[in-house]
Amino acid sequence: MRPALYNAKYRFENISSDSSEKSYEVVTLIYESTDTFGEHLLAETKRGDISESGQQEP
């Protein structure tokens, strides 16, 4: 599950916005505090938006 440990690739999508895409650095506290998912293009995001993620196919 951890990207740094398993070299996993994830996809992210803001499912509550139709705005133009913007580059975001995606990080999380779900795993370890040092985990980062890198840069992703997402529809412009604001507090309260709903996002989904999943493991990307190889």
C-alpha positions as CSV (number, residue, x, y, z in Angstrom):
1,M,0.0,0.0,0.0
2,R,2.8,2.5,0.7
3,P,4.1,4.1,-2.5
4,A,7.7,4.5,-1.3
5,L,8.0,1.0,-0.1
6,Y,6.3,-0.9,-2.9
7,N,6.9,1.6,-5.8
8,A,3.1,1.6,-6.3
9,K,1.4,4.1,-8.6
10,Y,-1.9,5.7,-7.7
11,R,-4.4,7.8,-9.6
12,F,-6.4,10.6,-8.1
13,E,-9.5,12.4,-9.3
14,N,-11.6,15.3,-7.9
15,I,-15.1,14.0,-8.6
16,S,-16.9,17.1,-7.3
17,S,-15.4,19.7,-9.6
18,D,-15.5,20.4,-13.4
19,S,-12.9,23.2,-13.1
20,S,-9.8,23.3,-15.2
21,E,-6.9,21.1,-14.2
22,K,-4.2,22.2,-11.9
23,S,-1.0,20.5,-10.6
24,Y,-1.1,19.4,-7.0
25,E,1.4,17.6,-4.8
26,V,-0.7,14.8,-3.2
27,V,0.3,13.7,0.4
28,T,-1.5,11.8,3.1
29,L,-1.4,10.9,6.7
30,I,-3.2,7.6,6.1
31,Y,0.1,5.8,5.9
32,E,3.4,7.3,7.2
33,S,3.9,11.0,7.6
34,T,6.6,10.9,4.9
35,D,4.5,9.3,2.2
36,T,3.9,11.4,-0.9
37,F,2.0,10.4,-4.0
38,G,3.8,13.0,-6.2
39,E,2.4,15.6,-8.6
40,H,-1.0,14.9,-10.1
41,L,-3.3,16.9,-12.4
42,L,-6.7,17.4,-10.7
43,A,-9.6,19.6,-11.4
44,E,-9.1,22.8,-9.3
45,T,-9.7,21.7,-5.7
46,K,-11.2,23.4,-2.7
47,R,-11.9,22.4,0.9
48,G,-14.9,20.1,1.0
49,D,-14.4,18.6,-2.5
50,I,-14.7,14.9,-2.9
51,S,-11.8,12.9,-4.4
52,E,-11.3,9.3,-5.2
53,S,-8.1,7.4,-5.6
54,G,-7.1,3.9,-6.6
55,Q,-4.1,1.9,-7.6
56,Q,-3.0,2.5,-11.2
57,E,-2.7,-0.5,-13.5
58,P,0.9,-1.3,-14.4
